[in-house]
Structure formats: structure tokens, C-alpha cells
Amino acid sequence: MRIIMPRRWIIFFITCLLFVLSQFYRSSVAVISPNLIDDLALDTKELSLISAAFFYAFAVMQIPIGLYLDSIGPRITMTVLTLVAVAGSLVFALGHSASSLVIGRALLGIGMSCNLMGTLKLITLWFGPLRFATLAAFVVSIGTAGNIGASTPLVLMVQAIGWRTAFIVFAGINLALAILFFAVVRDRPKQPGDWAVPKEVPMDLGETLKSVRALFAERDYWIISFGTFCRYGIFAAVQALWAGPYLMQVLGISPVMTGNLLFLMSIGLIVGSPVCGWLSDARIQSRKVVIISGLIGMIIILLMLAFLPVGTGFAFLAVLFFMFGFTSSAGQIMYAHIKERMPIERAGTAMTGINFFTMGGVAVFLQGLGNLMQYLYPEASLGPAAFKGSFLFCASCLVITVALYGFTVETLGRRARQSHG
């Protein structure tokens, strides 16, 4: 007897693969940077610009893709942008100058900019609201496989076939996913489920601007935006850059052990995302409680990092870095929170508006913490005092975030009580 998988789960699986690819491209420059430097004689300024081009393009694209998701729909929007990413991967693979690699990375940022938000929009349309946070958390958890793939597996691939050929291969994978996505995915189910499926929104500039004004008029939009700006910006800055020199130069941890601790941060995020989504959806039935609890957990860990003594045992550090990823994962529920604070027809605009601040936070904290440490301690910018100051600054930002988040409106508990009333 043949088992036929419902279309909505096939759609969910394909979009998860696209998000894995997005996470891969996002992190891929780190491990191939020696190859780029050797092949193109890059300096650190050019290399940093190549890496940052993805994030700048990604962030800028968030507002327009939200409007397109709500008007044109995710099927056409995501297909077209995925094809842009194919072009970006090819330009990057064939580039022979820093400027051509910047263009390739910018095209990749544009092409990947819709993969998370488009997936969340499709979950909104194909699944009930009480499953949203759980499924959104699973998407983020699965997507972390892209970060893992951009580490040792990419190194081995590059050693076997070269970095240029590797990115040509990924362009082919990208193209195959674009074709599969367009063939299988539909914007909305033909038969409505137990929840209200929003109607299609016509492309009208006046209505679009009205939607944006309504979004900007919501106090919760700005509070949640600030929350995700600080939460993910701090997490990504620590994981992608500042944890390494802190562990090796301040605590005296070996490079291999440092890599293992950074890996545990990703594992914590993978484990924590579905757990926090499940707690929010099914057990606690609250967005605010889970989000604020995660932020408080991050504050505690940052304070501990600020005062850790040299010689701290690896086992303790392993728990600490795993829990940093785990507690940070609660912040993914902010997407569900803002979605429920806006009319369902404008869910894409709301979530992509939030995602702009999420990606912007990465750039600001990556560069901002370095500038802060250099300004406060110009003679020892990578010393213990500099890192202590940066961790305390991050903890202070999250304390402000918690205080502000208490003023947001809870949504899920009220909705669940109404549905069972």
C-alpha cells in the first residue's frame, strides 16, 4: 500500500531545504577565506566586505519581499529570488576580483533573503496557527544544518574539487531546488482547514503603504524589533567572531576545543528551537513568557562569561555554550508573536519587517563590539577587561530588552482560551 504524503508536508520539506541553503551561503566565506586570499591576493578589508555584502543585501531586501509575499505570493517571489541566488553563486565561483565576489555575495544575499520569511508565510497559509511556533522553530533548527555544512564538510569538498567548482555545484543544487519548488508549491490550499486562510491581496500601492503605516504604528512592532535586533545580534556576534579570541586568548582554550564549544552553541540552538516552540504552543501557551525566559537566560550566561576565571574547566564551558544557544533559540518565537499582532493578510510584511532588524543586529554588534573594545582599551583591545566590558554591555542591552518586552501584548494564551471557550 503506497503512502502519499500530504502536499503541505512536501512544501514544508522543500522550503526547509531552501533555508538550509541560505544558512550555508551565509557562513561559507569563513572556511574558504584562505583560498580567497591566496587566489585573489585579498587584504582583510576586502575580505570583510565580501563577507558583509551578503548581510547588507539580505537586510535591505526584507521590507520589499514582505510586500511581495503578501501581494504576489510566496511561490513566484521565492522562485524568482532563488534564481537570483543561482546567478550569485555562479558570479562568486567565476569571479577574479574582489568587486566581482562582492557582487556575487550581494546577489546571494538577495536570492536567499526570502527563504525564511517565505517559509513562515507558507506555514501561515498551510498549517493552523497553533502549530506555527513549533513548525517555525523546526525550520530554524533544521536550517542550522547549513551552518554545519559550511564548516568541515565544505573544507573537505574544497580540498577535493576546489572552491570555485564547489560553488558551481551549489549553484546546480540551487537551480534544482528552484525548479522543484515552482513545480510543487502552491500559495494556499484549495480546501480550507480548521483555521482562516487569508485571501489573496491585490498589488495596490495605496493599500501597501497603508499596511506599512499600520505596522509602524504598532508599539509592539518596535519593541519586538528591538528585541530581535539585540537577541540575535548578540548571539551571532559571539558565535561568529568574538567567542573565538575570548576563549583562546583570555581563557587559554586550544583552537580545537574552541571549535567544539562553538559547535555546541549550534547544537543548543538546534535542540532549543523546537523545544521552545513546543513550550510556547502547547504547554505554557504564551509567547512572552518563553521569550522573556530565554532573554533572562542569555543575560545570566553573559554575566558568567564576563567573570569566568582562567582555568575554567571544559565541561563547565560546554554546558555554558550549549545553554547560550538553547536560551537564544527562544527568540525565534518573536516571529510568531509579531505575526499574531497583525492581520493575517499582512503576516509577511510584519515578519519581514522584524527580520530586517534581526539581520541588521548582526552587522551592528559584530562591528560595534570591536569598536567598543578598541575605544575603551586601545592598548589591549583583545584583553580580559575588553571582553568583560563587551559582555557586560551585551547583558545590559538584553536587560533593557526584557524591560521593554514586558509591555507587549500577549496573544497565544488569549487565542487558545477563545478557541476552547
C-alpha positions in Angstrom: 0.0 0.0 0.0 1.5 3.3 -1.1 1.6 6.1 1.4 1.0 9.6 -0.1 2.5 12.5 1.9 0.1 15.5 2.1 1.2 18.4 -0.1 1.7 20.7 2.8 4.4 18.5 4.3 6.2 18.3 1.0 6.1 22.1 0.8 7.4 22.3 4.3 10.3 19.9 3.4 11.3 21.8 0.2 11.2 25.2 2.0 13.4 23.8 4.8 16.0 22.7 2.2 16.0 26.3 0.8 16.6 27.7 4.3 19.4 25.2 4.8 21.0 26.5 1.6 20.6 30.1 2.9 22.4 29.3 6.2 25.1 27.6 4.2 25.8 30.6 2.0 25.6 32.9 5.0 28.5 31.1 6.7 30.5 29.8 3.8 33.2 32.5 3.5 34.8 31.8 6.9 36.3 28.5 5.9 37.3 29.4 2.4 38.9 32.7 3.3 42.4 31.3 3.0 41.6 30.1 -0.6 40.2 33.5 -1.5 43.2 35.3 -0.1 45.6 33.1 -2.0 43.7 33.2 -5.3 42.9 36.9 -5.4 45.5 38.4 -3.1 42.8 40.0 -0.9 43.5 42.1 2.1 41.4 41.9 5.3 39.3 45.0 4.3 38.3 43.4 1.0 37.7 40.0 2.7 35.4 41.6 5.3 33.5 43.5 2.6 33.0 40.2 0.6 31.6 38.6 3.8 29.4 41.5 4.8 27.9 42.0 1.3 25.6 39.1 1.9 24.2 40.5 5.1 23.7 44.1 3.8 21.8 42.9 0.7 19.8 40.4 2.8 18.7 43.1 5.3 17.8 45.7 2.7 15.6 43.2 0.9 13.4 42.4 3.9 10.8 45.2 3.5 10.1 44.7 -0.2 9.9 40.9 0.0 7.4 41.2 2.7 5.2 43.3 0.4 5.7 40.8 -2.4 4.9 37.8 -0.2 1.6 39.4 0.8 0.6 40.5 -2.8 2.3 38.3 -5.4 2.6 35.3 -3.1 5.5 33.1 -1.9 5.5 30.8 -4.9 6.5 33.4 -7.5 8.5 35.5 -5.1 10.7 32.7 -3.8 11.2 31.1 -7.2 12.4 34.3 -8.8 14.7 35.2 -5.8 16.1 31.6 -5.7 17.1 32.0 -9.4 18.9 35.2 -8.4 20.9 33.2 -5.9 21.8 30.7 -8.7 23.3 33.7 -10.6 25.0 34.9 -7.4 26.7 31.5 -6.8 28.0 31.4 -10.4 29.2 35.0 -10.3 31.0 34.2 -7.0 32.5 31.0 -8.3 33.8 32.6 -11.5 34.9 35.9 -10.0 38.5 37.0 -10.4 38.4 40.3 -8.4 37.2 41.5 -5.0 34.4 43.5 -6.7 33.1 40.5 -8.6 33.0 38.4 -5.4 31.2 41.3 -3.6 28.6 41.3 -6.4 28.2 37.5 -6.2 27.7 37.6 -2.4 25.2 40.5 -2.7 23.2 38.5 -5.3 23.3 35.5 -2.9 22.0 37.8 -0.1 19.2 39.0 -2.3 18.4 35.5 -3.5 18.4 34.0 0.0 16.6 36.9 1.6 13.1 35.3 1.3 13.8 31.7 2.3 12.9 32.1 6.0 10.1 34.6 5.6 8.6 32.8 2.7 8.7 29.6 4.6 6.9 31.2 7.6 4.3 32.7 5.2 3.6 29.3 3.7 3.3 27.8 7.2 0.8 30.5 8.0 -1.2 29.6 4.9 -1.0 25.8 5.0 -1.0 25.0 8.8 -3.1 26.1 11.7 -2.0 29.0 14.0 -1.4 26.7 17.0 1.3 24.9 15.0 3.1 28.0 13.8 5.7 28.5 16.5 6.6 24.7 16.6 7.0 24.5 12.9 8.8 27.8 12.6 11.2 26.6 15.3 11.8 23.3 13.4 12.6 25.3 10.3 15.3 27.3 12.2 16.6 24.1 13.8 16.9 22.2 10.5 18.4 25.3 8.9 21.3 25.1 11.3 22.5 22.1 9.3 23.5 24.7 6.7 25.9 26.3 9.2 27.4 22.9 10.0 27.7 22.1 6.3 29.7 25.3 5.8 32.3 24.2 8.2 34.2 20.9 8.0 32.2 19.4 5.1 32.8 22.4 2.9 36.5 22.3 3.8 36.7 18.7 2.6 34.8 19.5 -0.5 37.0 22.4 -1.4 40.1 20.3 -0.8 38.7 17.7 -3.2 37.4 19.9 -6.1 38.4 23.5 -5.3 36.3 26.4 -4.0 35.2 27.5 -7.5 33.9 24.1 -8.5 32.2 23.7 -5.2 30.2 26.9 -5.7 29.3 25.8 -9.2 28.0 22.6 -7.7 25.9 24.5 -5.2 24.6 26.7 -8.0 23.3 23.5 -9.6 21.7 22.3 -6.4 20.1 25.8 -6.0 18.7 25.6 -9.5 17.2 22.1 -8.9 15.5 23.3 -5.8 14.1 26.4 -7.6 12.6 24.1 -10.3 11.2 21.7 -7.7 9.8 24.5 -5.6 8.0 26.1 -8.5 6.6 22.7 -9.6 5.3 21.6 -6.3 4.5 24.6 -4.1 1.1 26.5 -4.2 0.4 29.7 -2.3 -2.6 28.3 -0.4 -4.6 25.1 0.0 -7.6 24.5 -2.2 -9.6 23.3 0.8 -9.5 25.4 3.9 -8.6 23.7 7.2 -9.8 24.4 10.7 -8.3 27.9 10.5 -8.9 31.0 8.5 -6.8 31.1 5.3 -6.3 34.7 4.3 -7.5 35.9 0.9 -5.1 37.0 -1.8 -4.1 40.6 -1.5 -4.1 42.6 -4.8 -1.0 44.6 -5.7 -2.1 48.1 -4.8 0.4 50.8 -3.8 -2.1 52.7 -1.6 -3.1 49.5 0.3 0.6 48.5 0.6 1.6 51.9 2.1 -1.5 51.7 4.4 -0.3 48.3 5.6 3.2 49.6 6.2 1.9 52.6 8.2 -0.3 50.3 10.2 2.7 48.2 11.0 4.9 51.1 12.0 2.1 52.5 14.2 2.1 49.3 16.4 4.1 49.8 19.5 4.8 46.1 19.7 6.4 46.1 16.3 9.2 48.4 17.6 9.6 46.6 20.9 9.8 43.2 19.2 12.1 44.6 16.5 14.5 45.9 19.2 14.2 42.6 20.9 15.3 40.5 17.9 17.9 43.2 17.0 19.7 42.7 20.3 19.0 39.0 20.8 20.2 37.6 17.5 22.8 40.4 17.0 24.5 39.5 20.3 24.2 35.7 19.7 25.6 35.9 16.2 28.4 38.3 17.2 29.6 36.0 19.9 29.3 32.8 17.8 30.7 34.1 14.5 33.6 36.2 15.8 34.1 37.2 19.5 33.9 33.9 21.3 37.0 32.6 19.4 39.5 35.2 20.6 37.9 35.3 24.0 38.3 31.5 24.6 41.8 31.2 23.1 43.4 34.5 24.2 41.7 35.1 27.5 40.8 31.7 28.8 43.7 29.8 27.1 41.5 27.2 25.3 43.0 25.4 22.4 41.7 26.1 18.8 40.2 22.6 18.6 38.4 22.9 21.9 37.2 26.4 20.9 35.7 24.9 17.7 34.0 22.3 19.8 32.5 24.9 22.0 31.2 26.9 19.1 29.7 23.8 17.6 27.9 23.2 20.9 26.3 26.7 20.5 24.8 25.5 17.2 23.6 22.2 18.9 22.0 24.2 21.6 20.1 26.3 19.0 19.1 23.1 17.2 17.7 21.5 20.3 16.3 24.6 21.8 14.3 25.9 18.8 11.7 23.0 18.7 11.6 22.8 22.5 10.8 26.5 23.0 8.3 26.4 20.1 6.6 23.4 21.7 6.5 25.0 25.1 5.1 28.2 23.7 2.4 26.5 21.5 1.3 23.5 23.6 2.5 23.7 27.2 2.8 27.2 28.6 0.7 28.7 25.8 2.4 32.1 25.9 4.8 33.9 23.7 6.0 36.5 26.2 6.9 34.0 29.0 9.1 31.8 26.8 10.8 34.8 25.1 11.5 36.7 28.3 12.7 33.5 30.0 15.2 32.9 27.1 16.4 36.5 27.3 17.0 36.2 31.0 18.9 33.0 30.4 21.2 34.8 27.9 21.8 37.6 30.4 22.9 35.2 33.1 25.3 33.4 30.7 26.8 36.7 29.5 27.4 37.8 33.1 29.1 34.5 33.8 31.3 34.9 30.7 32.3 38.3 31.9 33.6 37.0 35.2 35.0 33.5 34.2 38.4 32.8 35.7 41.3 31.5 33.7 41.4 27.7 34.0 37.7 27.2 33.9 37.0 23.5 33.1 35.9 22.4 29.6 32.9 20.6 30.9 31.5 23.8 32.5 32.2 25.8 29.4 30.5 23.1 27.3 27.3 23.4 29.4 27.6 27.2 29.3 27.9 27.5 25.5 25.3 24.9 24.8 22.8 26.8 27.0 23.7 30.0 25.3 22.5 28.6 22.0 19.5 27.0 23.8 18.3 30.1 25.5 18.9 32.2 22.4 16.6 29.9 20.5 13.6 31.2 22.4 13.9 34.5 20.5 12.7 32.7 17.3 9.2 32.9 18.8 9.3 36.6 18.3 8.3 35.9 14.7 5.1 34.1 15.9 4.5 37.0 18.3 4.5 39.7 15.7 2.5 37.6 13.2 -0.3 37.3 15.7 -0.2 41.1 16.4 -1.0 41.9 12.8 -3.9 40.9 10.5 -3.1 37.6 8.9 -3.3 39.1 5.4 -0.2 41.2 6.3 1.8 38.5 8.1 4.6 38.6 5.5 5.0 42.3 5.9 5.1 42.0 9.7 7.6 39.2 9.8 10.0 40.5 7.2 9.9 43.9 8.9 11.1 42.1 12.0 13.7 40.2 10.1 15.3 43.4 8.8 16.2 44.3 12.4 17.3 40.7 13.0 19.9 40.8 10.2 20.8 44.4 11.0 21.6 43.5 14.6 24.3 41.0 13.4 26.2 43.7 11.5 25.9 46.3 14.3 27.0 44.0 17.1 29.8 42.4 15.0 31.4 45.8 14.2 30.1 47.7 17.2 31.6 45.4 19.9 35.0 45.6 18.1 34.8 49.4 18.0 33.8 49.5 21.7 36.7 47.3 22.8 39.2 49.3 20.7 37.8 52.6 22.1 37.8 51.6 25.7 41.1 49.6 25.7 43.2 50.8 22.7 46.3 49.1 24.1 44.6 45.8 24.9 41.5 45.5 22.8 41.5 41.7 23.0 42.4 41.5 26.7 40.3 40.3 29.6 39.0 43.8 30.5 37.9 44.5 27.0 35.9 41.3 26.7 34.4 41.8 30.2 33.2 45.2 29.2 31.7 43.9 25.9 29.9 41.1 27.6 28.5 43.5 30.3 27.4 45.8 27.6 25.5 43.0 25.8 23.9 41.9 29.0 22.8 45.5 29.6 21.2 45.6 26.2 19.2 42.5 27.0 18.1 43.8 30.4 16.6 46.8 28.5 15.0 44.4 26.1 13.4 42.3 28.9 12.0 45.5 30.5 10.5 46.7 27.2 9.2 43.3 26.2 7.0 43.2 29.4 4.9 45.9 27.7 4.0 43.8 24.6 0.6 42.3 24.3 0.3 38.5 24.8 -1.6 36.7 22.0 -1.4 33.0 22.2 -3.0 32.3 25.6 -6.0 34.5 24.9 -6.4 32.9 21.5 -6.2 29.4 22.9 -8.8 30.2 25.5 -11.1 31.6 22.9 -10.8 28.5 20.7 -11.7 26.2 23.6 -14.3 28.5 25.1 
